[in-house]
Amino acid sequence: MHTYPYHNSHYNPEFWGVPEEEEALQDSVKIQNAMLRAKQFAVRQYDSVTNYMKSLGVSKPIHIGETGWATVSNGFYGPTGSRATDEYKQGLYYKHLRDWTNEAGISCFYFEAFDERWKDAANAQGSENHFGLFTLDGQAKYPIWDWVDKGAFEGLSRNGNTITKTFGRDMAELMETVLVPPTQKEQAEMQE
């Protein structure tokens, strides 16, 4: 199965908007809670597939063939859309999904290693171009900054570029790019 809560933050957003009871919380908590809801959305999809297969008498392992989170969007997921897009949220989603699938023994293909400019060639800022854990030039995005710190990429390069962290390793600079998801009320107004 594939699961993309990222896309569903626009197309099926019931889990995404900040609920009224959370509106007074700090922005960082709103973001954390939204990403936990995104993980739960993926878990519910997985459970739904599992239950359906069981109802058919099928007893086979279910693999997550694709899941991921984009880091750039000038469309449905950017500042004028669901506000789901940024490296910080990608990092939270990556961690939540890896923790869950590793603990549950579920194989999961996190999509994808590198950004790909050809997916939406006419729109460089299109989300489909930015699902990678690395930028095109080989910078490690926030979800794998710790791997850079641990030396996992020593001696490796991409197009001649040494593997470094995005945002010059500056967490404060990264956080300046993070948008809080809209409230559920704002979300409803966007859908009208």
Contacts in CASP RR format, 6 or more apart in sequence:
PFRMAT RR
TARGET T0000
AUTHOR 0000-0000-0000
METHOD contacts of the structure
MODEL  1
MHTYPYHNSHYNPEFWGVPEEEEALQDSVKIQNAMLRAKQFAVRQYDSVT
NYMKSLGVSKPIHIGETGWATVSNGFYGPTGSRATDEYKQGLYYKHLRDW
TNEAGISCFYFEAFDERWKDAANAQGSENHFGLFTLDGQAKYPIWDWVDK
GAFEGLSRNGNTITKTFGRDMAELMETVLVPPTQKEQAEMQE
1 45 0 8 1.000
1 46 0 8 1.000
1 49 0 8 1.000
1 62 0 8 1.000
1 63 0 8 1.000
1 64 0 8 1.000
1 65 0 8 1.000
2 64 0 8 1.000
2 65 0 8 1.000
2 66 0 8 1.000
2 67 0 8 1.000
3 41 0 8 1.000
3 42 0 8 1.000
3 45 0 8 1.000
3 46 0 8 1.000
3 64 0 8 1.000
3 66 0 8 1.000
3 67 0 8 1.000
4 66 0 8 1.000
4 67 0 8 1.000
4 68 0 8 1.000
5 15 0 8 1.000
5 16 0 8 1.000
5 38 0 8 1.000
5 39 0 8 1.000
5 41 0 8 1.000
5 42 0 8 1.000
5 69 0 8 1.000
5 93 0 8 1.000
6 38 0 8 1.000
6 68 0 8 1.000
6 69 0 8 1.000
6 70 0 8 1.000
6 77 0 8 1.000
6 84 0 8 1.000
6 85 0 8 1.000
6 93 0 8 1.000
6 127 0 8 1.000
7 77 0 8 1.000
8 15 0 8 1.000
8 16 0 8 1.000
8 41 0 8 1.000
9 16 0 8 1.000
9 38 0 8 1.000
9 77 0 8 1.000
9 82 0 8 1.000
9 84 0 8 1.000
9 181 0 8 1.000
10 76 0 8 1.000
10 77 0 8 1.000
10 81 0 8 1.000
10 82 0 8 1.000
10 84 0 8 1.000
13 82 0 8 1.000
13 187 0 8 1.000
13 191 0 8 1.000
15 37 0 8 1.000
15 38 0 8 1.000
15 40 0 8 1.000
15 41 0 8 1.000
16 34 0 8 1.000
16 37 0 8 1.000
16 38 0 8 1.000
16 82 0 8 1.000
16 84 0 8 1.000
16 181 0 8 1.000
16 187 0 8 1.000
17 34 0 8 1.000
17 82 0 8 1.000
17 181 0 8 1.000
17 182 0 8 1.000
17 183 0 8 1.000
17 184 0 8 1.000
17 186 0 8 1.000
17 187 0 8 1.000
18 30 0 8 1.000
18 33 0 8 1.000
18 34 0 8 1.000
18 180 0 8 1.000
18 181 0 8 1.000
18 182 0 8 1.000
18 183 0 8 1.000
18 184 0 8 1.000
19 183 0 8 1.000
19 184 0 8 1.000
20 183 0 8 1.000
20 184 0 8 1.000
20 185 0 8 1.000
22 29 0 8 1.000
22 30 0 8 1.000
22 33 0 8 1.000
23 183 0 8 1.000
25 33 0 8 1.000
27 180 0 8 1.000
30 180 0 8 1.000
30 181 0 8 1.000
31 88 0 8 1.000
31 89 0 8 1.000
31 92 0 8 1.000
31 178 0 8 1.000
31 180 0 8 1.000
31 181 0 8 1.000
32 92 0 8 1.000
34 89 0 8 1.000
34 181 0 8 1.000
35 89 0 8 1.000
35 92 0 8 1.000
35 93 0 8 1.000
35 96 0 8 1.000
36 96 0 8 1.000
38 93 0 8 1.000
38 96 0 8 1.000
39 93 0 8 1.000
39 96 0 8 1.000
39 97 0 8 1.000
39 100 0 8 1.000
42 64 0 8 1.000
42 67 0 8 1.000
42 97 0 8 1.000
42 100 0 8 1.000
43 100 0 8 1.000
46 62 0 8 1.000
46 64 0 8 1.000
46 106 0 8 1.000
49 62 0 8 1.000
50 62 0 8 1.000
53 59 0 8 1.000
53 60 0 8 1.000
53 62 0 8 1.000
61 107 0 8 1.000
62 106 0 8 1.000
63 106 0 8 1.000
63 107 0 8 1.000
63 108 0 8 1.000
63 109 0 8 1.000
64 97 0 8 1.000
64 101 0 8 1.000
64 106 0 8 1.000
64 107 0 8 1.000
64 108 0 8 1.000
64 109 0 8 1.000
65 108 0 8 1.000
65 109 0 8 1.000
65 111 0 8 1.000
66 109 0 8 1.000
66 111 0 8 1.000
67 97 0 8 1.000
67 108 0 8 1.000
67 109 0 8 1.000
67 110 0 8 1.000
67 111 0 8 1.000
68 90 0 8 1.000
68 93 0 8 1.000
68 94 0 8 1.000
68 97 0 8 1.000
68 110 0 8 1.000
68 111 0 8 1.000
68 112 0 8 1.000
68 131 0 8 1.000
69 84 0 8 1.000
69 89 0 8 1.000
69 90 0 8 1.000
69 91 0 8 1.000
69 93 0 8 1.000
69 94 0 8 1.000
69 131 0 8 1.000
70 77 0 8 1.000
70 84 0 8 1.000
70 85 0 8 1.000
70 90 0 8 1.000
70 127 0 8 1.000
70 128 0 8 1.000
70 130 0 8 1.000
70 131 0 8 1.000
71 85 0 8 1.000
71 86 0 8 1.000
71 87 0 8 1.000
71 90 0 8 1.000
71 130 0 8 1.000
71 131 0 8 1.000
71 132 0 8 1.000
71 141 0 8 1.000
72 85 0 8 1.000
72 125 0 8 1.000
72 126 0 8 1.000
72 127 0 8 1.000
72 129 0 8 1.000
72 130 0 8 1.000
73 84 0 8 1.000
73 85 0 8 1.000
73 125 0 8 1.000
73 126 0 8 1.000
73 127 0 8 1.000
73 130 0 8 1.000
74 123 0 8 1.000
74 125 0 8 1.000
74 126 0 8 1.000
75 81 0 8 1.000
75 125 0 8 1.000
75 126 0 8 1.000
75 127 0 8 1.000
76 82 0 8 1.000
76 127 0 8 1.000
77 83 0 8 1.000
77 84 0 8 1.000
77 85 0 8 1.000
77 127 0 8 1.000
78 84 0 8 1.000
78 85 0 8 1.000
78 127 0 8 1.000
78 179 0 8 1.000
79 179 0 8 1.000
81 182 0 8 1.000
81 190 0 8 1.000
82 181 0 8 1.000
82 182 0 8 1.000
82 187 0 8 1.000
83 179 0 8 1.000
83 180 0 8 1.000
83 181 0 8 1.000
83 182 0 8 1.000
84 181 0 8 1.000
85 127 0 8 1.000
85 130 0 8 1.000
85 179 0 8 1.000
86 177 0 8 1.000
86 178 0 8 1.000
86 179 0 8 1.000
87 141 0 8 1.000
87 142 0 8 1.000
87 143 0 8 1.000
87 166 0 8 1.000
87 167 0 8 1.000
87 174 0 8 1.000
87 177 0 8 1.000
88 142 0 8 1.000
88 174 0 8 1.000
88 175 0 8 1.000
88 177 0 8 1.000
88 178 0 8 1.000
89 178 0 8 1.000
90 133 0 8 1.000
90 141 0 8 1.000
90 142 0 8 1.000
90 143 0 8 1.000
91 141 0 8 1.000
91 142 0 8 1.000
91 143 0 8 1.000
94 110 0 8 1.000
94 133 0 8 1.000
94 143 0 8 1.000
94 144 0 8 1.000
95 143 0 8 1.000
97 108 0 8 1.000
97 110 0 8 1.000
98 108 0 8 1.000
98 110 0 8 1.000
100 106 0 8 1.000
101 107 0 8 1.000
101 108 0 8 1.000
110 133 0 8 1.000
111 131 0 8 1.000
111 132 0 8 1.000
112 131 0 8 1.000
112 132 0 8 1.000
112 133 0 8 1.000
113 132 0 8 1.000
113 133 0 8 1.000
113 134 0 8 1.000
114 132 0 8 1.000
114 133 0 8 1.000
114 134 0 8 1.000
114 135 0 8 1.000
114 136 0 8 1.000
114 138 0 8 1.000
114 158 0 8 1.000
115 129 0 8 1.000
115 130 0 8 1.000
115 131 0 8 1.000
115 132 0 8 1.000
115 134 0 8 1.000
115 135 0 8 1.000
115 136 0 8 1.000
116 128 0 8 1.000
116 129 0 8 1.000
116 131 0 8 1.000
116 132 0 8 1.000
117 124 0 8 1.000
117 129 0 8 1.000
117 136 0 8 1.000
118 129 0 8 1.000
119 128 0 8 1.000
119 129 0 8 1.000
120 126 0 8 1.000
120 127 0 8 1.000
120 128 0 8 1.000
120 129 0 8 1.000
123 129 0 8 1.000
132 141 0 8 1.000
133 140 0 8 1.000
133 141 0 8 1.000
133 143 0 8 1.000
133 144 0 8 1.000
134 140 0 8 1.000
134 141 0 8 1.000
134 144 0 8 1.000
134 158 0 8 1.000
134 163 0 8 1.000
135 141 0 8 1.000
135 166 0 8 1.000
136 158 0 8 1.000
136 159 0 8 1.000
137 158 0 8 1.000
137 159 0 8 1.000
137 161 0 8 1.000
138 157 0 8 1.000
138 158 0 8 1.000
138 159 0 8 1.000
138 161 0 8 1.000
138 163 0 8 1.000
138 164 0 8 1.000
139 161 0 8 1.000
139 163 0 8 1.000
139 164 0 8 1.000
139 165 0 8 1.000
139 166 0 8 1.000
140 147 0 8 1.000
140 148 0 8 1.000
140 153 0 8 1.000
140 163 0 8 1.000
140 164 0 8 1.000
140 165 0 8 1.000
140 166 0 8 1.000
141 166 0 8 1.000
142 165 0 8 1.000
142 166 0 8 1.000
142 167 0 8 1.000
142 174 0 8 1.000
145 165 0 8 1.000
145 169 0 8 1.000
147 153 0 8 1.000
148 163 0 8 1.000
148 164 0 8 1.000
148 165 0 8 1.000
153 163 0 8 1.000
155 162 0 8 1.000
156 163 0 8 1.000
157 163 0 8 1.000
166 174 0 8 1.000
167 173 0 8 1.000
167 174 0 8 1.000
182 190 0 8 1.000
END
